[in-house]
Amino acid sequence: MNNRNTHWLWRPIERKCHALLQQRNSKATLLRIHAIMLRNAVDSNVNLLTKLISSFSVSDPVAGISHGRRVFDTSPQKDDTFLSNTMIKSHMGVGQFAESTLLYRDLLRHTSFEPDNYTFSSLSKCCGARLVLWEGLEVHNHVLKCGFVSNLFVATSLVDMYGKFGEMGFARKLFDEMLERSSVSWTALIGGYLKFGCIGIAEGLFDAIPEKDVAAFNVMIDAYVKKADMVSANTLFEAMPERNVISWTSMIDGYCSNGNINEARVLFDAMPERNLFSWNAMIGGYCQNKQPQEALKLFHALQSGTTLEPDDVTVVSVLPAIADLGALDLGNWVHQYVKRKKLDRSSNVCTALVDMYSKCGEIAKAREFFDEVKVKETSNWNALINGLAVNGSAKEALEVFEEMKSKGYKPNEITMLGVLSACNHGGLVEEGKKWFIAMENYGLTPQIEHYGCLVDLLGRSGCLEEAENLIETMPYEVNGIILSSFLFACGYAKDVTRAEKVKKKAIEMEPWNDGIYIMLRNLYATDKRWSDVEEIKGWMRREGAKKEAGCSTIEVNGMVWAFLAGDKIHPQCEEIRLLLEHLRLYMRGQDTPYSNDIGLAEF
C-alpha cells in the first residue's frame, strides 16, 4: 500500500522514525535510525525510506550517498517513481550527475519504473551540468515519447539544458513551441544567449518578458558585471522593483572587480540583509584592491557582529590580507579555525595557508603544514616553492621542485614562475636559463611573466647585454614591469647609455612610478649631469608622481596598526613618540629621567 498520504494509518514506530528523520542527523545517527526501521520491519514504508535516503546524501556527500544507494538497491520498491526520483536527485545533489543518468537507464531496463516530469527535469539538469549533448538528446527523445514535452517544468529544463550546450537553435525552437511560459523559461533562454556572448539578443528577450522577476534582472546584471559595464548594470539595478541578496552581491562584486571599492562599500552598507557570499565578496574586494587593513576590519566585523561562520571562500579571501600585513597571530587563529571546521580538505585553503606562512616569514611552519596535507595538488607545491623563493631559500625551493617532479606531479606555468623566482632571489643565472629553456619539455610556453623574471635575473646579475637581447627578441610586446626592472638594473650597474635607451618608453608606460624618476635622477647625479637631474625633476612634477611615504605595520593583541611616515593618527601617538625619543637618547648613552619607568635601565 502507498504510505505517502496515509500517515493516520501508520504505527507508532513509523511515526517515531518519521519524527527522527525530520531532524538534521549525522550519518551515525541515520545508521541507528535505519537499524530501528529494519528491526521493526518498517523499511517497506516508501515515505520513510525516501526520507532516509535523502537524509544520507545530505549528511555526507561521499559515504552518505554511497550508503543511501545501497539502501535503495536492496529495496523491493525501486520501481516507485517517488523513491526513484529521490535517489536520482540525491546523486545530482552531490554532483554525481553521471550516476543519476545511469540509474535512470537501469530502472528502465530492470524495473517497471515510470518517469514523470520531476524525473525529466532532474535528468536535463544532469546532462546540462556534464555538457553531454548526446545524452541530452536521448533525454529529450524520452520526454517526447512519454508525452511530457508540453509540461512547463520539463520544457523549461530542456531550454536551460540546450542553453548550457550552446545549442541556441534547439533552445529557441523549444521555447517558441511552448504553450505556456514562466519567467523561469524566459530567464533560461536569456542565460543561454548570455553564456555565449549574444548580449544583444538577450537584451531584446529581456525587454520582451511580460513580467520580469528578480532572477531575470539578476542574470542581466551578472552579464553586464562580467563585461565590466557597470553603468548598464547600475541602470538595471536601480530599475528593479525588488532586489534580493544576489542582486546586491553581484553589484558589489562588479564594483570591486573594476576598482571602485568605495562604491562597493556604499552598497554593502546599504544592504537590507547580508549573507556569507556578500561578506566574502567585500572582504575579497578589499584584498583585490590592495586594502588589506580594511579586509581585516571587515573580517573582524563578520566574526563579532554576525552569527555567520566563515567558510573556505572567506578563509581564502582573508589570508592574503593577513599575509600582506604580517598579522601572524591572526593567521595562526585562522589556521586553528580551519582545522577545527575541517576546511583544510580544500586545496585552495591549503595553498593560501602555505602562502600566508611564507609571506609572514614563517617558512618552517609553511613546510610543516604542507607536509600535513594528505592529498596534495600542484597548487600546494607551487605555494611552497614560491614561499621558499621569496624567503631567499633558493636551493631548498629547487629541491622541492625536484621532489614534486619525482612524485609524479606535472609542473605548470605557475610552478615555473616560482622556480625562476627562486633562481632570481638566489642569483642562479645558469640555473634560471636552464629551467626557462626546459619549460618546453613540460609542454609549457613561456608567458611574458616568465620572460620578465628572466630579464630581472639577468639584470640583477649584471648581464645587461643578454637581458637587452632577451627583451628585443621575446614574442611579446614589452610591458612597464619589464622595462622598469631593466631600468633599475641599469641603475645598479651605472649604465647610463642603456638606461637612456628605454627611459622614455618606461615613463610612458608607468608615469606614476616614482621609483623610475628617482633612479634616473640618482644615476645622472652620480655622473654629475645636473641639467639632466633637473629635467627628471621637472618630468616628475609634470606627471604628478610623488615618492610614496614609508609605511610599516605591527600586530598588537590581534589588531594590526599601520604607521605612515609623518602621520599622527594613532591614539597613543604622543606616548609612542616619547618612547622612541627615550630609546634614541638611551642608545646614544644619555640617561633620561624616564629610563627606569620604561625599563630601559635594565638592558
C-alpha positions as CSV (number, residue, x, y, z in Angstrom):
1,M,0.0,0.0,0.0
2,N,1.2,3.6,-0.8
3,N,2.1,5.1,2.6
4,R,2.7,8.7,1.4
5,N,-0.8,10.1,2.2
6,T,-1.8,7.7,5.0
7,H,0.0,9.0,8.0
8,W,-3.0,8.3,10.1
9,L,-2.7,4.6,9.4
10,W,1.0,4.5,10.5
11,R,2.0,2.5,13.5
12,P,3.6,4.5,16.4
13,I,7.1,3.2,15.5
14,E,6.6,4.6,12.0
15,R,5.6,8.0,13.4
16,K,8.6,7.9,15.7
17,C,11.0,7.2,12.8
18,H,9.4,9.9,10.7
19,A,9.9,12.4,13.6
20,L,13.5,11.4,13.9
21,L,14.2,11.8,10.2
22,Q,12.8,15.3,10.2
23,Q,15.8,16.4,12.3
24,R,19.2,17.2,10.9
25,N,21.1,14.0,11.7
26,S,24.7,12.8,11.3
27,K,25.5,9.7,9.3
28,A,26.0,7.7,12.5
29,T,22.5,8.7,13.8
30,L,21.0,7.8,10.5
31,L,22.5,4.4,10.6
32,R,20.9,3.9,14.0
33,I,17.5,5.1,12.7
34,H,17.9,2.6,9.8
35,A,18.6,-0.2,12.2
36,I,15.4,0.7,14.1
37,M,13.5,0.6,10.8
38,L,14.9,-2.8,9.9
39,R,14.3,-4.2,13.4
40,N,10.7,-3.2,13.4
41,A,10.1,-4.1,9.7
42,V,9.0,-0.6,8.7
43,D,11.6,-0.3,5.8
44,S,8.7,-1.1,3.4
45,N,7.3,2.3,4.1
46,V,8.3,4.2,1.0
47,N,7.8,7.6,2.6
48,L,10.3,6.7,5.4
49,L,12.7,5.0,3.0
50,T,12.7,8.1,0.7
51,K,13.4,10.5,3.6
52,L,16.2,8.2,4.9
53,I,17.9,8.1,1.5
54,S,17.7,11.9,1.0
55,S,19.0,12.4,4.6
56,F,22.0,10.2,4.0
57,S,23.0,12.2,0.9
58,V,22.8,15.5,3.0
59,S,24.8,14.0,6.0
60,D,27.8,13.0,4.0
61,P,28.3,13.7,0.2
62,V,30.6,10.7,-0.1
63,A,29.9,7.9,2.4
64,G,26.3,9.0,3.0
65,I,25.3,8.9,-0.7
66,S,27.0,5.5,-1.0
67,H,25.1,4.1,1.9
68,G,21.8,5.6,0.6
69,R,22.3,4.0,-2.7
70,R,22.9,0.6,-1.1
71,V,19.6,1.0,0.8
72,F,17.9,1.9,-2.5
73,D,19.4,-1.0,-4.4
74,T,18.1,-3.6,-1.7
75,S,14.6,-2.1,-1.7
76,P,11.9,-4.2,-3.4
77,Q,10.1,-0.9,-4.3
78,K,12.7,0.5,-6.7
79,D,10.0,1.0,-9.3
80,D,8.2,3.5,-7.1
81,T,8.5,6.8,-9.0
82,F,8.8,9.0,-5.9
83,L,11.5,6.8,-4.4
84,S,13.5,6.6,-7.7
85,N,13.3,10.3,-8.3
86,T,14.7,10.9,-4.8
87,M,17.6,8.6,-5.5
88,I,18.3,10.4,-8.9
89,K,18.1,13.8,-7.2
90,S,20.4,12.6,-4.3
91,H,23.1,11.7,-6.8
92,M,22.6,15.0,-8.6
93,G,22.7,16.9,-5.3
94,V,26.3,15.8,-4.6
95,G,27.5,16.3,-8.1
96,Q,27.2,12.7,-9.2
97,F,25.5,13.6,-12.5
98,A,26.6,10.5,-14.4
99,E,25.3,8.2,-11.7
100,S,21.9,9.9,-12.0
101,T,21.6,9.1,-15.7
102,L,23.0,5.6,-15.3
103,L,20.4,4.9,-12.6
104,Y,17.6,6.1,-14.8
105,R,18.8,3.7,-17.6
106,D,19.0,0.7,-15.1
107,L,15.5,1.5,-13.8
108,L,14.0,1.5,-17.3
109,R,15.7,-1.9,-18.1
110,H,15.1,-3.8,-14.9
111,T,12.0,-2.4,-13.3
112,S,8.5,-1.2,-14.1
113,F,9.6,2.4,-13.2
114,E,7.6,5.1,-15.0
115,P,9.3,8.5,-15.2
116,D,7.4,11.7,-14.6
117,N,8.0,15.5,-15.0
118,Y,10.3,15.6,-11.9
119,T,12.4,12.7,-13.4
120,F,13.0,14.6,-16.7
121,S,13.7,17.9,-15.0
122,S,16.4,16.3,-13.0
123,L,17.9,14.4,-15.9
124,S,18.0,17.6,-18.1
125,K,20.0,19.4,-15.3
126,C,22.4,16.4,-15.1
127,C,23.1,16.5,-18.8
128,G,23.5,20.3,-18.8
129,A,25.9,20.1,-15.9
130,R,28.0,17.5,-17.7
131,L,27.7,19.1,-21.1
132,V,26.9,15.7,-22.7
133,L,24.9,16.6,-25.8
134,W,24.1,13.1,-27.0
135,E,22.7,12.1,-23.6
136,G,20.7,15.3,-23.6
137,L,19.2,14.4,-27.0
138,E,18.3,11.0,-25.6
139,V,16.5,12.5,-22.6
140,H,14.6,14.9,-25.0
141,N,13.6,11.9,-27.1
142,H,12.3,10.1,-23.9
143,V,10.4,13.3,-23.0
144,L,8.7,13.3,-26.4
145,K,7.8,9.5,-26.2
146,C,6.4,9.9,-22.7
147,G,4.3,12.9,-23.6
148,F,5.9,15.4,-21.2
149,V,7.1,18.0,-23.8
150,S,4.2,20.3,-23.0
151,N,4.9,20.3,-19.3
152,L,6.1,23.7,-18.3
153,F,8.8,22.5,-15.9
154,V,10.2,19.9,-18.3
155,A,10.2,22.2,-21.3
156,T,12.0,24.9,-19.3
157,S,14.6,22.5,-18.1
158,L,15.3,21.4,-21.7
159,V,15.6,25.0,-22.8
160,D,18.1,25.5,-20.0
161,M,20.0,22.3,-20.9
162,Y,20.4,23.3,-24.6
163,G,21.5,26.8,-23.5
164,K,24.3,25.2,-21.5
165,F,25.3,23.2,-24.6
166,G,25.3,26.4,-26.7
167,E,22.7,24.8,-29.0
168,M,20.7,28.0,-29.1
169,G,18.8,26.9,-32.2
170,F,17.3,23.9,-30.3
171,A,16.7,26.1,-27.2
172,R,14.9,28.8,-29.2
173,K,12.8,26.3,-31.1
174,L,11.6,24.6,-27.9
175,F,10.9,28.0,-26.3
176,D,8.9,29.2,-29.3
177,E,6.8,25.9,-29.2
178,M,6.0,26.2,-25.5
179,L,2.2,26.6,-25.0
180,E,2.9,28.5,-21.7
181,R,6.0,30.2,-20.4
182,S,7.1,31.3,-17.0
183,S,9.6,33.9,-16.1
184,V,12.0,31.0,-15.4
185,S,11.6,29.9,-19.1
186,W,12.5,33.4,-20.3
187,T,15.5,33.6,-17.9
188,A,16.7,30.1,-19.0
189,L,16.7,31.2,-22.7
190,I,18.3,34.6,-21.9
191,G,21.0,32.9,-19.8
192,G,21.9,30.6,-22.7
193,Y,22.4,33.5,-25.1
194,L,24.4,35.4,-22.5
195,K,26.7,32.5,-21.8
196,F,27.8,32.6,-25.4
197,G,28.1,36.3,-25.7
198,C,24.9,37.1,-27.6
199,I,24.1,40.1,-25.3
200,G,22.1,42.0,-28.0
201,I,19.6,39.1,-28.4
202,A,19.5,38.6,-24.6
203,E,18.6,42.3,-24.2
204,G,15.8,42.0,-26.7
205,L,14.4,39.0,-24.9
206,F,14.7,40.7,-21.6
207,D,12.7,43.7,-22.8
208,A,10.0,41.3,-24.2
209,I,9.4,39.5,-20.9
210,P,5.8,40.2,-19.9
211,E,6.5,40.1,-16.2
212,K,10.2,40.4,-15.1
213,D,11.1,38.8,-11.8
214,V,14.3,39.2,-9.7
215,A,16.0,36.3,-11.4
216,A,15.7,37.8,-14.8
217,F,17.1,41.1,-13.6
218,N,19.9,39.3,-11.8
219,V,21.0,37.3,-14.9
220,M,21.3,40.5,-17.0
221,I,23.1,42.4,-14.2
222,D,25.6,39.5,-13.9
223,A,26.2,39.7,-17.7
224,Y,26.9,43.4,-17.5
225,V,29.2,42.9,-14.5
226,K,31.2,40.3,-16.3
227,K,31.6,42.7,-19.3
228,A,32.7,45.4,-16.8
229,D,29.8,47.6,-17.9
230,M,28.8,48.9,-14.5
231,V,26.8,51.8,-16.0
232,S,24.3,49.3,-17.6
233,A,24.4,47.1,-14.5
234,N,23.6,50.0,-12.2
235,T,20.8,51.2,-14.5
236,L,19.1,47.8,-14.3
237,F,19.8,47.6,-10.5
238,E,18.1,51.0,-10.0
239,A,15.1,49.9,-12.1
240,M,14.5,46.7,-10.1
241,P,11.1,46.7,-8.4
242,E,12.6,44.5,-5.7
243,R,16.1,43.2,-5.1
244,N,17.4,40.2,-3.3
245,V,20.8,39.4,-1.8
246,I,22.1,38.1,-5.1
247,S,21.3,41.5,-6.8
248,W,23.3,43.4,-4.2
249,T,26.2,41.0,-4.2
250,S,26.6,41.0,-8.0
251,M,26.9,44.8,-7.9
252,I,29.4,44.7,-5.1
253,D,31.4,42.1,-6.9
254,G,31.3,44.2,-10.1
255,Y,32.5,47.4,-8.4
256,C,35.3,45.5,-6.6
257,S,36.5,43.9,-9.9
258,N,36.5,47.4,-11.5
259,G,38.5,49.0,-8.7
260,N,35.6,51.1,-7.4
261,I,35.9,49.8,-3.9
262,N,34.2,52.8,-2.3
263,E,31.0,52.4,-4.3
264,A,31.1,48.7,-3.4
265,R,31.3,49.5,0.3
266,V,28.4,52.0,0.0
267,L,26.2,49.2,-1.4
268,F,27.4,46.7,1.2
269,D,26.5,49.1,4.0
270,A,23.1,49.8,2.4
271,M,22.1,46.1,2.0
272,P,18.9,45.2,4.0
273,E,20.3,41.8,4.6
274,R,23.6,40.1,4.0
275,N,24.7,36.5,3.6
276,L,28.2,35.0,3.7
277,F,28.5,35.5,-0.1
278,S,28.1,39.3,0.4
279,W,30.7,39.4,3.2
280,N,33.1,37.2,1.1
281,A,32.7,39.5,-1.9
282,M,33.5,42.6,0.1
283,I,36.4,41.1,2.0
284,G,37.9,39.7,-1.2
285,G,37.3,43.0,-2.9
286,Y,39.4,44.8,-0.4
287,C,42.3,42.3,-0.8
288,Q,41.9,42.5,-4.6
289,N,42.2,46.3,-4.4
290,K,45.3,46.3,-2.1
291,Q,43.5,47.4,1.1
292,P,44.4,44.5,3.4
293,Q,43.7,46.5,6.6
294,E,40.1,47.2,5.5
295,A,39.7,43.4,4.7
296,L,40.8,42.5,8.2
297,K,38.5,45.1,9.8
298,L,35.6,43.6,7.9
299,F,36.7,40.1,8.8
300,H,36.6,41.1,12.5
301,A,33.1,42.6,12.0
302,L,31.9,39.4,10.4
303,Q,33.1,37.4,13.4
304,S,31.9,39.8,16.1
305,G,28.7,41.3,14.6
306,T,27.0,38.3,12.9
307,T,26.1,34.7,13.5
308,L,27.6,33.7,10.2
309,E,30.6,31.3,10.2
310,P,33.5,31.9,7.8
311,D,33.8,29.2,5.1
312,D,36.6,28.2,2.8
313,V,35.9,31.2,0.5
314,T,36.2,33.6,3.4
315,V,39.4,32.0,4.5
316,V,40.9,32.2,1.0
317,S,39.8,35.8,0.8
318,V,41.2,37.0,4.1
319,L,44.5,35.0,4.2
320,P,46.2,37.3,1.5
321,A,45.4,40.3,3.7
322,I,46.9,38.6,6.7
323,A,50.0,37.8,4.6
324,D,50.3,41.4,3.3
325,L,50.2,42.8,6.8
326,G,52.2,40.1,8.5
327,A,49.4,39.6,11.1
328,L,50.8,36.2,12.2
329,D,48.7,35.9,15.4
330,L,45.5,36.3,13.3
331,G,47.0,33.9,10.7
332,N,47.5,31.3,13.5
333,W,43.9,31.7,14.7
334,V,42.6,31.2,11.1
335,H,44.7,28.1,10.8
336,Q,43.2,26.7,14.0
337,Y,39.7,27.6,12.8
338,V,40.4,25.8,9.5
339,K,41.5,22.6,11.3
340,R,38.5,22.8,13.7
341,K,36.0,23.2,10.9
342,K,37.8,20.7,8.7
343,L,38.2,23.3,5.9
344,D,41.8,22.0,5.3
345,R,40.3,19.5,2.9
346,S,40.1,22.3,0.3
347,S,43.1,22.6,-1.9
348,N,42.6,26.4,-2.1
349,V,42.7,26.8,1.7
350,C,45.8,24.7,2.0
351,T,47.5,26.7,-0.7
352,A,46.5,30.0,0.9
353,L,47.8,28.9,4.3
354,V,51.2,27.8,2.9
355,D,51.4,31.2,1.1
356,M,50.4,33.1,4.3
357,Y,53.0,31.5,6.5
358,S,55.6,32.0,3.8
359,K,54.9,35.7,3.4
360,C,54.9,36.2,7.2
361,G,58.5,34.7,7.1
362,E,57.4,31.5,8.9
363,I,58.8,29.2,6.2
364,A,59.3,26.3,8.7
365,K,55.5,26.5,9.6
366,A,54.7,26.7,5.9
367,R,56.7,23.5,5.3
368,E,55.2,21.8,8.4
369,F,51.7,22.5,7.3
370,F,52.5,21.5,3.7
371,D,53.8,18.1,5.0
372,E,50.5,17.6,6.9
373,V,48.4,17.9,3.7
374,K,47.3,14.4,2.9
375,V,46.1,14.8,-0.7
376,K,48.4,17.3,-2.4
377,E,47.8,19.2,-5.6
378,T,50.1,21.1,-7.9
379,S,48.9,24.4,-6.4
380,N,50.2,23.3,-2.9
381,W,53.6,22.6,-4.3
382,N,53.6,25.9,-6.2
383,A,52.9,27.8,-2.9
384,L,55.7,26.1,-1.1
385,I,58.2,26.6,-4.0
386,N,57.3,30.3,-4.2
387,G,57.3,30.7,-0.4
388,L,60.9,29.3,-0.2
389,A,61.9,31.6,-3.1
390,V,60.7,34.8,-1.6
391,N,62.4,33.9,1.7
392,G,65.7,33.6,0.0
393,S,65.9,29.8,0.2
394,A,66.6,29.2,-3.5
395,K,68.4,25.9,-3.0
396,E,65.5,24.5,-0.9
397,A,62.9,25.7,-3.4
398,L,64.7,23.9,-6.3
399,E,64.9,20.8,-4.1
400,V,61.2,20.9,-3.5
401,F,60.7,21.3,-7.3
402,E,62.7,18.1,-7.9
403,E,60.7,16.3,-5.1
404,M,57.5,17.4,-6.8
405,K,58.5,16.0,-10.2
406,S,59.8,12.8,-8.6
407,K,56.4,12.2,-7.0
408,G,54.6,12.5,-10.4
409,Y,53.2,16.0,-10.2
410,K,53.4,17.8,-13.5
411,P,54.7,21.4,-13.3
412,N,52.5,24.2,-14.8
413,E,53.2,27.8,-15.7
414,I,52.9,29.0,-12.0
415,T,55.4,26.3,-10.9
416,M,58.0,27.5,-13.4
417,L,57.4,31.1,-12.3
418,G,58.2,30.0,-8.7
419,V,61.3,28.2,-10.0
420,L,62.6,31.2,-11.9
421,S,61.8,33.4,-8.9
422,A,63.9,31.2,-6.7
423,C,66.8,31.4,-9.2
424,N,66.3,35.2,-9.3
425,H,66.4,35.5,-5.5
426,G,69.5,33.2,-5.3
427,G,71.3,34.9,-8.2
428,L,71.4,31.5,-10.0
429,V,71.8,32.7,-13.6
430,E,72.7,29.5,-15.4
431,E,70.1,27.5,-13.4
432,G,67.5,30.1,-14.3
433,K,68.3,29.9,-18.0
434,K,68.3,26.2,-17.9
435,W,64.8,26.0,-16.4
436,F,63.5,28.7,-18.7
437,I,64.6,26.6,-21.7
438,A,63.3,23.4,-20.1
439,M,59.7,24.7,-20.0
440,E,59.2,23.3,-23.5
441,N,60.0,19.8,-22.2
442,Y,56.9,20.0,-20.0
443,G,54.7,21.2,-22.8
444,L,54.7,24.8,-21.5
445,T,55.1,28.0,-23.4
446,P,56.9,30.8,-21.5
447,Q,54.5,33.7,-20.9
448,I,55.5,37.4,-20.5
449,E,55.8,36.9,-16.7
450,H,58.5,34.2,-17.3
451,Y,60.4,36.5,-19.6
452,G,60.1,39.3,-17.1
453,C,61.5,37.0,-14.3
454,L,64.5,36.0,-16.5
455,V,65.1,39.6,-17.6
456,D,65.2,40.6,-13.9
457,L,67.6,37.7,-13.1
458,L,69.9,38.7,-15.9
459,G,69.7,42.4,-15.0
460,R,70.4,41.9,-11.3
461,S,73.4,39.7,-12.1
462,G,74.9,42.4,-14.3
463,C,74.2,40.6,-17.6
464,L,72.7,43.7,-19.2
465,E,73.5,42.9,-22.8
466,E,71.9,39.5,-22.5
467,A,68.8,41.0,-20.8
468,E,68.5,43.6,-23.5
469,N,68.7,41.0,-26.2
470,L,66.0,38.9,-24.5
471,I,63.7,41.9,-24.4
472,E,64.2,42.6,-28.1
473,T,63.7,39.0,-29.2
474,M,60.8,37.9,-26.9
475,P,57.5,37.2,-28.7
476,Y,55.5,39.7,-26.6
477,E,55.2,43.5,-26.5
478,V,57.3,44.7,-23.7
479,N,55.4,45.9,-20.6
480,G,56.1,48.5,-17.9
481,I,57.2,46.0,-15.3
482,I,59.9,44.5,-17.6
483,L,61.1,48.0,-18.7
484,S,61.3,49.4,-15.1
485,S,63.1,46.2,-14.0
486,F,65.7,46.6,-16.8
487,L,66.0,50.3,-16.0
488,F,66.7,49.6,-12.3
489,A,69.4,47.0,-13.4
490,C,71.0,49.8,-15.5
491,G,70.9,52.0,-12.4
492,Y,72.7,49.3,-10.3
493,A,75.3,48.9,-13.0
494,K,75.6,52.7,-13.5
495,D,75.0,52.1,-17.2
496,V,73.6,55.5,-18.4
497,T,73.7,54.6,-22.1
498,R,71.4,51.6,-21.8
499,A,69.1,53.4,-19.3
500,E,68.6,56.3,-21.7
501,K,67.5,53.8,-24.5
502,V,64.4,52.8,-22.5
503,K,63.7,55.6,-20.1
504,K,61.2,57.4,-22.3
505,K,59.1,54.3,-23.0
506,A,59.3,53.2,-19.4
507,I,58.0,56.5,-18.2
508,E,55.2,56.5,-20.8
509,M,54.1,53.1,-19.6
510,E,54.3,53.9,-15.9
511,P,54.2,57.7,-15.5
512,W,53.1,57.3,-11.8
513,N,56.1,55.1,-10.9
514,D,58.2,57.4,-8.7
515,G,61.0,54.8,-8.5
516,I,61.9,55.3,-12.2
517,Y,62.4,59.0,-11.7
518,I,64.4,58.7,-8.5
519,M,66.6,56.0,-10.1
520,L,67.3,58.2,-13.2
521,R,67.9,61.3,-11.0
522,N,70.4,59.4,-8.9
523,L,72.1,57.9,-12.0
524,Y,72.5,61.3,-13.6
525,A,73.7,62.8,-10.3
526,T,76.4,60.1,-10.0
527,D,77.5,61.2,-13.5
528,K,77.4,64.9,-12.5
529,R,74.8,65.6,-15.3
530,W,73.0,68.3,-13.3
531,S,70.9,69.6,-16.2
532,D,69.5,66.1,-16.7
533,V,68.8,65.8,-13.0
534,E,66.7,69.0,-13.2
535,E,64.9,67.7,-16.3
536,I,63.9,64.5,-14.5
537,K,62.7,66.5,-11.5
538,G,60.5,68.6,-13.9
539,W,59.3,65.5,-15.6
540,M,58.3,64.0,-12.2
541,R,56.4,67.2,-11.3
542,R,54.5,67.3,-14.7
543,E,53.4,63.7,-14.3
544,G,52.4,64.2,-10.7
545,A,54.5,61.3,-9.5
546,K,55.3,61.6,-5.8
547,K,57.5,59.4,-3.7
548,E,55.3,57.2,-1.6
549,A,55.6,57.8,2.2
550,G,57.1,54.9,4.1
551,C,54.7,52.7,5.9
552,S,55.1,49.9,8.4
553,T,52.6,47.7,10.2
554,I,52.6,45.9,13.6
555,E,50.2,43.4,15.1
556,V,49.3,44.0,18.8
557,N,46.7,41.8,20.5
558,G,45.2,40.7,17.3
559,M,44.8,44.2,15.9
560,V,47.0,45.5,13.0
561,W,48.3,49.1,13.3
562,A,49.8,50.9,10.3
563,F,52.3,53.7,10.8
564,L,52.7,56.1,7.9
565,A,55.8,58.4,7.8
566,G,54.8,61.7,9.4
567,D,51.2,60.8,10.4
568,K,49.8,61.3,13.9
569,I,46.6,59.3,13.8
570,H,47.4,56.6,16.3
571,P,45.5,57.2,19.6
572,Q,48.8,56.8,21.6
573,C,50.9,58.7,19.1
574,E,52.4,61.1,21.8
575,E,53.4,58.2,24.1
576,I,55.0,56.3,21.2
577,R,56.9,59.5,20.1
578,L,58.2,60.0,23.7
579,L,59.3,56.3,24.0
580,L,61.1,56.5,20.7
581,E,62.9,59.7,21.8
582,H,63.9,58.0,25.1
583,L,65.2,55.0,23.1
584,R,67.2,57.3,20.8
585,L,68.8,59.0,23.8
586,Y,69.5,55.8,25.6
587,M,71.2,54.3,22.5
588,R,73.4,57.3,22.5
589,G,74.4,56.6,26.1
590,Q,72.4,59.5,27.5
591,D,70.3,58.6,30.6
592,T,66.8,60.1,30.7
593,P,64.5,60.8,33.7
594,Y,62.1,58.1,32.4
595,S,64.6,55.4,31.7
596,N,63.7,53.4,34.8
597,D,59.9,53.9,34.3
598,I,60.1,52.3,30.8
599,G,62.6,49.6,31.8
600,L,65.5,50.9,29.7
601,A,68.0,50.8,32.6
602,E,67.7,47.0,32.7
603,F,69.2,46.5,29.2
